[in-house]
Amino acid sequence: MMAATKQRHYDYGRMSMSDLRDHAKQAHPEHTDDAARAYVDRLIDLELERRLDLLHRRPGWHAHSPVAMIGCGGGGGGRHDQMLVAYEKGIPNSYWHEVARVVLGKLPTRRLMALMIKAAKMDSRLEGPWCATFDQVAAALGSYAQMLGWPGACVDAAQTVVSVVETEVPRSHRNSQHVFPMRPDDAERELARIEAAKEPRRERRETKERKPMFKDGQAIKDAAKNARIEAILMAKAGIA
């Protein structure tokens, strides 16, 4: 009998993104769930880097360094070389940064935001506000969303729930507004029909209520978990 073919074991941490994407697809002969998870985790890291570093939208970000301009006239401790900063900002996103943006952008905003928050919280290189607990992040969601590149208006709109209620009001008198802009004779016939049938008048009222996008830190974790699962399924299907 022929010996069974053993599946090769790969180090997905060292594999190129292109090969990793191929192995993540379920149709690939050497596909594994570990490859799909590793590919999605790399996309998450790339998107987090794009939002926190490449976009340079972190509030309070200033290009100061204690070793900047050392060796130049005036000594160190000043601002970075502005030509270098301008050059760095002018570099477009890499191909894989763009892939991460497009693929993860297919997730609902709430899930993507939770995924980025959890990724930032798990990154040991990030300090300061990211040392807060998940409950504290949920309570100050607007500030953290802005750090990740979402405008404050996006968070406010997502947290505003509009409820529409229709009520029936009995018609106790002739309401000329109901038949405007009919001709006078048609309006009279319509009013007479309404009064004869005793049809109630319908009123539509809208109420706006503000509800948090995440009620607590656990809601962020749950949404992030669902977002990662959805991204893995997309990678397996070859959508990513």
C-alpha positions in Angstrom: 0.0 0.0 0.0 1.1 3.5 -0.7 2.1 5.6 2.3 -0.4 8.3 3.1 0.7 11.7 2.1 1.5 13.9 5.0 0.4 17.5 5.0 3.3 19.9 5.2 3.5 22.1 8.3 4.1 25.8 7.6 5.3 28.7 9.8 2.5 31.1 9.0 4.3 33.8 11.0 7.1 33.8 8.3 4.9 33.2 5.3 4.4 36.0 2.8 1.0 37.7 2.7 0.4 36.5 -0.8 1.0 32.8 0.1 -0.8 33.2 3.3 -3.9 34.5 1.5 -3.8 31.5 -0.8 -3.5 29.1 2.1 -6.4 30.8 3.9 -8.8 29.9 1.0 -10.8 26.8 1.6 -10.3 25.8 -2.1 -6.5 25.6 -1.7 -5.2 22.0 -1.4 -3.1 22.9 1.7 -5.7 25.1 3.4 -5.9 25.0 7.2 -8.0 27.0 9.6 -4.8 28.2 11.2 -3.8 29.8 7.9 -7.1 31.6 7.7 -6.8 32.9 11.3 -3.2 34.0 10.8 -4.1 35.8 7.6 -7.0 37.7 9.3 -4.8 38.6 12.3 -2.3 40.1 9.9 -5.0 42.1 8.2 -6.1 43.4 11.6 -2.6 44.5 12.5 -2.2 46.2 9.1 -5.5 48.1 9.5 -4.6 49.1 13.0 -1.3 50.4 11.9 -2.9 52.4 9.1 -5.4 54.0 11.4 -3.2 54.8 14.3 0.1 55.5 12.6 -0.3 56.2 8.9 -3.3 58.4 9.1 -1.7 60.6 11.9 -5.1 61.4 13.3 -4.3 60.7 17.0 -5.4 63.7 19.1 -2.3 65.4 20.7 0.1 63.9 18.2 3.1 66.1 17.7 6.3 65.4 15.9 8.6 66.0 18.8 11.5 63.8 19.8 14.3 64.2 22.4 16.8 63.0 19.9 15.5 64.9 16.9 18.0 67.1 15.1 21.0 65.9 17.1 24.2 66.9 15.4 22.5 69.8 13.6 22.7 73.5 14.5 20.9 74.3 17.7 21.3 70.8 19.3 18.7 68.2 19.8 15.3 68.0 21.6 13.4 69.9 18.9 11.0 68.9 16.2 11.7 66.3 13.5 13.1 67.4 10.2 9.9 68.8 8.5 11.0 67.7 5.1 11.3 64.1 6.4 7.9 64.3 8.1 6.3 65.6 4.9 8.0 62.9 2.9 6.7 60.2 5.3 3.2 61.5 5.2 3.3 61.6 1.4 4.0 57.9 1.2 0.8 56.1 0.2 -0.5 53.0 1.9 1.2 49.8 0.9 -0.7 47.3 -1.2 -1.5 45.1 1.8 -2.6 48.1 3.9 -5.1 48.8 1.1 -6.2 45.2 1.0 -6.7 45.3 4.8 -8.8 48.5 4.5 -11.0 47.1 1.8 -11.5 43.6 3.3 -12.2 44.8 6.9 -14.2 47.7 5.5 -16.9 45.1 4.5 -17.6 44.5 8.1 -20.4 46.6 9.8 -19.1 49.8 11.4 -19.9 48.7 14.9 -18.1 45.4 14.5 -15.1 46.9 12.8 -14.8 49.5 15.5 -14.9 46.9 18.2 -12.3 44.8 16.4 -9.9 47.8 16.1 -10.4 48.7 19.8 -9.6 45.2 20.9 -6.6 45.0 18.7 -5.3 48.3 20.1 -5.9 47.1 23.6 -4.0 43.9 22.9 -1.0 45.7 21.4 1.6 46.0 24.2 3.3 48.8 22.4 0.4 51.2 22.9 0.2 53.1 26.2 -1.6 56.1 27.6 -5.3 56.0 26.9 -5.2 52.4 25.6 -4.4 51.2 29.1 -8.0 51.9 30.1 -10.4 49.1 30.7 -12.9 48.0 28.1 -15.7 49.5 30.3 -13.9 52.9 30.3 -13.4 52.7 26.5 -17.2 52.0 26.1 -18.0 55.0 28.3 -15.7 57.4 26.3 -16.3 55.8 22.9 -16.2 59.0 20.9 -12.6 59.8 21.9 -11.3 56.4 21.1 -13.2 56.2 17.8 -11.6 59.5 16.8 -8.1 58.1 17.6 -8.9 55.2 15.2 -10.0 57.6 12.4 -13.7 57.7 12.8 -15.3 61.2 13.0 -17.2 62.0 16.1 -20.4 62.6 14.0 -20.3 59.0 12.9 -20.4 57.8 16.5 -23.2 60.2 17.4 -25.3 59.1 14.5 -24.8 55.5 15.3 -25.9 56.1 18.9 -29.1 58.0 18.0 -32.1 55.8 17.6 -35.2 57.2 15.8 -38.5 55.7 16.7 -41.6 56.3 14.7 -45.0 55.9 16.3 -48.3 56.2 14.5 -51.5 56.9 16.5 -55.1 57.1 15.5 -57.0 60.3 16.5 -60.8 60.4 16.4 -62.2 63.0 14.0 -64.4 65.2 16.1 -64.4 68.1 13.7 -63.9 68.9 10.0 -60.2 69.1 9.3 -59.5 71.1 6.2 -55.8 70.3 6.2 -56.6 66.6 5.5 -58.0 67.4 2.1 -55.6 70.1 1.0 -55.0 70.8 -1.9 -58.2 69.3 -3.3 -60.7 71.5 -5.2 -63.4 73.0 -3.0 -66.2 70.7 -4.2 -64.0 67.5 -4.0 -62.9 68.6 -0.5 -66.5 69.0 0.7 -67.3 65.5 -0.6 -64.2 64.0 1.1 -64.9 65.7 4.4 -68.5 64.5 4.3 -67.3 60.9 3.6 -64.9 61.0 6.5 -67.5 62.3 8.9 -70.0 59.7 7.8 -67.5 56.9 8.2 -66.1 58.2 11.4 -62.6 57.3 10.1 -59.8 58.2 12.6 -57.0 60.5 11.6 -53.5 59.0 11.7 -50.7 61.0 13.3 -47.0 60.2 12.8 -44.6 61.2 15.5 -40.8 60.7 15.6 -38.8 60.5 18.8 -35.0 60.4 19.1 -33.4 58.5 21.8 -29.7 58.2 22.5 -28.4 54.7 23.1 -24.8 53.7 23.5 -23.2 51.8 20.7 -21.7 49.5 23.3 -23.4 49.3 26.7 -20.2 48.0 28.4 -16.8 46.5 27.8 -18.2 43.0 27.3 -20.3 44.3 24.4 -17.1 45.5 22.7 -15.4 42.1 23.2 -18.5 40.2 21.9 -18.7 42.4 18.8 -14.9 42.1 18.1 -15.2 38.3 18.4 -18.0 38.2 15.9 -16.1 40.5 13.5 -13.1 38.3 13.6 -15.2 35.2 12.9 -16.9 37.0 10.0 -13.5 38.0 8.5 -12.2 34.5 8.8 -15.2 33.2 6.9 -14.6 35.8 4.2 -10.9 34.7 4.0 -11.9 31.0 3.6 -14.4 31.9 0.9 -11.8 33.8 -1.0 -13.6 37.2 -0.6 -10.6 38.6 1.4 
